[in-house]
Amino acid sequence: MIVAVIDIGKTNAKVALVDLATLSEIALRRIANAPVRQASYPHHDVEALWTFILNSLADLNRERRIDAISITTHGATGALVDGAGELVLPVLDYEFDGPDELAADYDATRPPFAETGTPRLPIGLNLGAQFLWQQKRFPVEFAKAAVMLMYPQYWALRLTGIAANEVTSLGCHTDLWNPWMSDYSSLVDRMGWRRLMAPVRPARDRLGPILPAIAARTGLGPQTPVSCGLHDSNASLLPHLLSDAPPFSVVSTGTWVVSMAVGGRKVELDAARDTLVNVSAFGDPVPSARFMGGREFSLLTEGQPQEWSEADIAAVLARQILLLPSTQQGSGPFPHRAAQWHNAGDLSSGQRFAAVSFYLALMTATCLELIGGDGPTTVEGPFARNRLFVRMLAAATQRPVIASETSTGTSIGAALLASDRVIVMSKGERTEPPTDQSWGEYARAWWRSI
């Protein structure tokens, strides 16, 4: 079976073909995904994305017949649509700081961390804060809303005409979901939003076939099924839930680096350090932590060579050249710290790249410690290809790290929604903690310096 996966990330949007027989990507289309900074507020260019999705489906279907469609997107994003399925307000970009204008109102309204597992986050990272801001700033438009949708299910609605919601996106630091009760939170009832919430459906539910107009536009079969879809980090987690024995951890890397612990040590999550409770595709709470590692990597390496030598590594370890958190403030395990370099005079480009990779690995190791991570750690996404990141993560956690072979774990996980298979074999190179003590000494020096 060939599944087309629509994967809307914060930085890039992709449509990938996944062959379920081999669990591999066989084709990919990609575009940059940048917000539109005009009109009422910065928002996602959903019409440009829609054109890209339709063109990609048509193009890829000419290469290999598409049997099913699945959807995954970044979190902290929702859509308000009217009875005809049209947006009543643009889909707000969660990096817009408008919701902070009403921070006091929201703080007085939102549920406690113990109810939702959602930390209080800045800008629009709490979806509930976005909806409250939209309701108060645009009451006329908001009153036209018939349905509140999570972002993957907005695209499912456009493909099938069927409105649904799903727990992985509802449970992604939205303040809208109570993972312990598997129901909407007290905020939803306090704000009178329950009547707007689409029915909750499992991620793998087949909402229906594509609309006739989509079939005509793309050349896909009119009965092509569309899965309900899920949040991207939880898509990365799904293959491991199906195949791996706890305890284990999964680190999903992209714009955000999201660490998730399954069957780990029991710890009390610290809401002030961007830990949270995600919800798996099976509806189970998953201790999680995250930081904006992909964004940090892009900023720190922009215009710089991404090459290194063993001599560069030896120099960074010996001199203990340290980049300390955080280059992106406001989220992550050190949200209020400003980045600093230590022992960083006369850095070569290779040494700088190594120190940046080590910084990202140590931030990830910190996240895993905060959520009680145990057992092997699988790294999904772009950072899996960074050997320095992988090796330092193994050194810092003193546990093996598996670098996923797939270019994006989200696509494989999302494609599995269309499959009846229940066992998936994890693949990837396994890195044991290095025997060279200088790696562990570097990690300890980093933690001491914070």
C-alpha positions in Angstrom: 0.0 0.0 0.0 1.2 3.5 -0.9 0.2 6.2 1.5 0.6 9.9 0.8 1.4 11.7 4.0 0.7 15.4 4.2 3.2 16.7 6.7 2.9 20.4 7.6 5.8 21.4 9.8 6.5 24.9 11.2 9.4 25.5 8.8 8.6 23.2 5.9 5.6 21.5 4.4 6.0 18.1 2.8 4.0 15.5 0.9 5.7 12.1 1.1 4.9 8.8 -0.4 5.4 5.9 2.0 5.5 2.3 1.0 4.0 0.4 3.8 5.5 -2.9 2.6 9.0 -1.6 3.2 8.2 1.2 5.7 10.2 3.7 3.6 9.7 7.0 1.9 9.8 6.5 -1.9 9.1 10.1 -3.0 8.9 13.5 -1.5 7.8 17.1 -2.4 8.7 20.0 -0.1 8.2 23.8 0.2 9.1 26.4 2.8 6.3 27.3 5.1 6.4 30.9 6.2 3.6 32.9 7.9 1.8 35.8 6.1 2.5 39.0 8.0 -0.4 41.1 6.9 -4.1 41.6 7.5 -5.3 41.1 11.0 -2.3 39.2 12.4 0.5 36.9 11.3 -1.2 33.7 10.0 -0.5 30.5 8.0 -0.9 30.8 4.3 -3.4 27.9 4.0 -4.3 28.6 0.4 -0.7 28.4 -0.7 -0.3 25.2 1.3 -3.5 23.8 -0.2 -2.3 24.5 -3.7 1.0 22.8 -2.9 -0.8 19.8 -1.4 -3.1 19.3 -4.4 -0.3 19.8 -6.9 1.9 17.3 -5.0 -0.8 14.7 -4.7 -1.5 15.0 -8.5 2.2 14.8 -9.3 3.0 11.9 -7.0 0.0 9.9 -8.1 1.4 9.9 -11.6 4.5 8.3 -10.2 2.8 5.7 -8.0 -0.9 5.1 -7.4 -1.8 6.5 -4.1 -4.0 4.2 -2.0 -4.6 6.3 1.1 -3.9 9.7 2.6 -2.7 10.5 6.1 -2.0 13.9 7.8 0.3 15.2 10.4 1.1 18.8 11.4 2.9 20.9 14.0 1.0 21.6 17.2 -0.3 24.8 18.9 -2.5 25.5 16.0 -6.2 25.4 15.4 -8.8 26.6 12.9 -12.2 28.2 13.4 -14.6 27.4 10.5 -18.2 28.2 9.8 -21.0 25.7 8.8 -19.7 25.6 5.2 -16.2 24.7 6.4 -14.8 28.2 5.5 -12.4 29.9 7.9 -14.0 32.7 9.9 -10.5 34.0 11.0 -7.1 33.3 9.6 -5.2 30.4 11.2 -3.0 32.2 13.7 0.8 31.7 13.7 1.7 30.6 17.3 4.8 32.8 17.2 2.6 35.9 17.1 2.7 37.7 20.5 -0.8 39.1 20.3 -2.2 36.6 22.8 0.2 38.0 25.4 -1.9 41.2 25.4 -4.5 39.3 27.4 -2.1 37.2 29.5 -3.7 38.3 32.7 -7.2 37.4 31.5 -5.9 34.0 30.3 -4.0 33.3 33.5 -7.2 33.8 35.5 -9.1 31.5 33.2 -6.8 28.6 32.3 -6.9 25.3 34.2 -4.0 24.3 36.6 -1.1 22.2 35.3 -2.3 19.2 37.4 -5.5 19.1 35.3 -4.1 19.3 31.8 -0.4 18.7 32.0 0.0 21.9 30.0 2.6 24.5 31.2 1.9 28.2 30.8 3.7 29.2 27.7 4.3 32.6 26.0 3.0 34.0 22.7 0.5 31.6 21.1 2.0 28.4 22.3 -1.1 27.6 24.4 -3.8 27.2 21.8 -6.4 28.1 24.4 -4.8 31.5 24.7 -5.0 32.0 20.9 -8.7 31.2 20.9 -9.4 33.5 23.9 -7.5 36.3 22.2 -9.4 35.8 18.9 -12.8 35.7 20.7 -12.1 39.0 22.5 -10.4 40.8 19.7 -12.7 39.7 16.9 -16.0 38.9 18.5 -18.1 39.3 15.3 -16.0 36.9 13.3 -15.6 34.5 16.2 -19.4 34.4 16.6 -19.7 33.0 13.1 -17.6 29.9 14.0 -19.5 26.6 13.9 -16.5 24.3 14.6 -13.1 24.4 16.3 -10.6 22.1 14.7 -7.1 21.1 15.5 -4.7 21.7 12.6 -4.4 18.2 11.1 -8.2 17.9 11.1 -8.6 21.2 9.4 -6.8 19.6 6.4 -8.9 16.4 6.8 -12.0 18.6 6.6 -10.8 20.1 3.3 -10.1 16.7 1.9 -13.3 14.9 3.1 -15.8 17.4 4.2 -16.0 15.7 7.6 -15.2 17.6 10.8 -13.3 15.8 13.6 -10.8 16.4 16.4 -8.1 14.1 17.8 -6.3 13.7 21.1 -2.7 14.1 20.1 -3.2 17.6 18.9 -5.7 18.4 21.6 -3.2 17.2 24.2 -0.3 19.3 22.8 0.0 22.1 25.4 -3.3 23.5 24.4 -5.0 23.8 27.9 -8.0 22.3 26.1 -7.7 18.6 27.1 -7.6 16.7 30.3 -5.4 13.6 29.6 -6.3 11.9 32.9 -10.1 12.1 32.1 -9.8 11.8 28.3 -12.2 14.7 28.0 -12.1 18.4 27.3 -10.7 20.6 30.1 -12.6 22.9 32.4 -11.4 25.8 30.2 -13.5 24.5 27.3 -16.6 24.6 29.4 -15.7 27.9 31.2 -15.5 29.6 27.8 -18.5 27.9 26.3 -16.5 26.2 23.6 -17.6 22.6 24.0 -20.5 23.2 21.6 -17.9 24.2 18.9 -15.6 21.2 19.4 -15.8 18.7 16.6 -16.3 15.0 17.7 -13.1 13.4 18.9 -12.1 10.5 16.6 -9.1 8.1 16.9 -6.1 9.2 14.8 -6.4 6.1 12.6 -10.1 6.5 11.9 -10.9 6.7 8.2 -13.0 9.8 8.1 -14.1 9.1 4.6 -13.1 9.2 1.0 -11.8 12.3 -0.7 -14.4 14.7 -2.0 -15.3 14.4 -5.7 -13.7 17.7 -6.5 -10.4 16.5 -4.9 -10.5 13.3 -7.0 -11.1 15.3 -10.2 -8.3 17.8 -9.3 -5.6 15.2 -8.4 -6.5 12.1 -10.4 -6.7 10.1 -7.2 -9.3 7.3 -7.0 -12.7 8.7 -5.7 -12.7 6.2 -2.9 -9.2 7.1 -1.6 -9.5 7.0 2.2 -8.2 9.8 4.5 -7.1 9.1 8.0 -8.1 11.5 10.8 -4.4 12.4 11.4 -2.2 13.4 14.3 0.3 15.8 15.8 3.8 15.4 14.3 5.8 14.5 17.4 3.2 11.8 18.2 3.5 10.5 14.7 7.2 10.0 15.4 6.4 8.1 18.6 3.7 5.8 17.1 6.0 3.2 15.4 7.9 2.7 18.7 4.7 2.3 20.6 3.8 -0.5 18.2 7.2 -2.3 18.3 9.4 -1.3 21.2 9.4 -2.7 24.7 9.4 0.0 27.5 11.3 1.7 28.8 12.4 3.8 25.9 12.5 7.4 24.8 11.9 9.1 21.4 13.4 12.4 20.4 11.5 14.0 17.5 13.6 16.7 15.9 12.5 19.5 13.6 11.8 23.1 14.4 11.1 21.8 17.9 13.1 19.0 19.6 10.4 17.0 21.5 11.5 14.3 23.9 9.0 11.7 25.0 9.5 9.0 27.7 7.6 5.8 27.6 7.7 3.5 30.7 10.5 5.7 32.3 11.3 6.7 35.8 8.5 8.3 37.8 9.2 12.0 38.2 7.2 15.1 39.0 7.1 17.3 35.9 8.2 20.9 36.3 5.9 23.2 34.4 8.4 26.1 34.6 10.9 24.1 32.5 8.6 23.4 29.5 7.8 19.8 30.5 4.3 18.7 29.7 2.0 15.7 29.2 1.6 14.8 25.6 -1.1 12.3 24.6 -0.2 9.3 22.4 -2.2 8.1 19.4 -3.7 5.5 21.8 -4.9 8.3 24.2 -2.3 7.6 26.9 -0.4 10.4 28.7 3.3 10.6 27.7 5.7 12.7 29.8 7.4 15.1 27.4 9.7 18.1 27.2 10.9 20.3 24.4 12.9 23.2 23.2 13.3 25.0 19.9 16.4 23.1 18.9 15.9 23.1 15.1 15.4 26.8 15.1 18.5 27.3 17.3 20.5 25.1 15.0 19.5 27.1 11.9 20.4 30.4 13.6 23.7 29.2 15.0 24.9 27.6 11.8 23.5 30.1 9.3 26.2 30.9 6.8 28.7 28.6 8.6 30.3 25.4 7.2 28.8 22.3 8.7 32.0 20.3 8.5 34.3 19.1 11.3 37.3 16.9 11.9 38.4 14.6 14.7 41.0 17.3 15.6 38.1 19.8 16.0 36.3 17.4 18.3 39.4 16.8 20.4 40.0 20.5 20.8 36.4 21.2 21.9 36.5 18.4 24.4 40.0 19.3 25.7 39.3 23.1 26.0 35.7 22.5 27.1 34.4 25.0 24.6 30.8 25.4 25.9 27.7 27.0 24.4 25.3 27.5 27.4 21.5 28.0 27.1 19.4 29.4 25.7 19.7 30.9 22.3 15.9 30.8 22.0 14.4 32.1 25.2 10.9 31.8 26.6 10.6 28.0 26.2 12.7 24.9 26.9 14.3 23.7 30.1 16.1 27.0 30.7 13.5 29.6 29.5 15.0 32.6 31.2 18.7 32.1 30.6 20.6 34.0 27.9 23.1 32.1 25.8 26.8 32.4 26.6 30.0 31.0 25.2 32.8 29.8 27.4 36.4 29.2 26.4 35.4 30.1 22.8 38.2 32.3 21.6 39.7 31.7 18.2 37.1 29.1 17.2 37.5 27.4 13.9 34.3 26.7 11.9 34.6 23.0 12.7 35.0 23.6 16.4 32.0 25.9 16.4 29.8 23.3 14.7 30.9 20.7 17.2 30.1 22.9 20.2 26.7 23.8 18.7 26.0 20.1 18.2 27.0 19.3 21.7 24.9 22.1 23.1 21.8 20.7 21.3 22.6 17.2 22.6 23.0 18.4 26.2 19.7 20.4 26.0 18.1 17.2 24.8 19.7 15.2 27.6 18.4 17.7 30.1 14.9 17.3 28.7 15.1 13.5 29.0 16.2 13.8 32.6 13.3 16.1 33.4 10.8 13.5 32.1 12.4 10.4 33.6 13.7 9.1 30.3 15.1 5.5 30.5 16.2 2.8 28.2 17.4 3.4 24.7 16.7 6.7 23.0 15.7 6.9 19.3 16.3 10.1 17.5 14.0 10.9 14.6 14.3 13.6 12.0 17.3 15.8 10.9 19.3 15.5 14.1 19.6 11.7 13.6 22.1 12.5 10.8 24.3 14.6 13.1 26.8 12.1 14.5 28.2 14.6 17.0 24.7 15.2 18.4 24.0 11.4 18.7 27.3 10.6 20.3 27.1 13.4 22.9 23.5 12.4 23.7 24.7 8.9 24.4 27.6 10.2 26.6 25.3 12.6 28.5 22.5 10.1 29.2 24.8 7.0 29.5 22.3 5.1 27.5 22.4 3.9 23.9 21.0 6.2 21.1 19.5 4.9 17.9 19.6 7.2 14.9 16.6 6.6 12.8 17.3 5.9 9.1 14.2 7.6 7.8 14.5 11.2 6.7 11.5 12.1 8.8 10.0 9.9 11.4 6.7 11.8 11.2 6.0 10.5 7.7 6.4 6.8 8.6 4.4 7.2 11.8 1.6 9.0 10.0 1.5 6.5 7.2 0.9 3.7 9.8 -2.5 5.2 10.5 -3.6 3.7 7.2 -2.1 0.3 8.0 -3.5 -2.8 9.7 0.0 -3.9 10.7 0.7 -4.1 14.5 4.4 -4.8 14.6 7.0 -2.4 13.2 10.8 -3.1 13.5 12.9 -0.1 14.6 15.8 0.6 12.3 18.8 2.7 12.7 22.5 2.8 13.8 22.9 2.2 17.5 25.5 4.3 19.3 26.7 3.2 22.8 28.0 5.7 25.3 31.7 6.5 24.4 34.4 4.9 26.5 36.5 8.0 26.1 35.9 9.8 29.5 36.4 13.3 28.0 32.9 13.1 26.6 31.3 12.6 30.0 33.6 15.2 31.5 32.4 17.7 28.9 28.8 17.0 29.7 29.4 17.4 33.5 31.3 20.7 32.9 28.3 22.0 30.8 25.9 21.2 33.6 28.1 22.7 36.3 28.4 25.9 34.3 24.6 26.5 34.1 
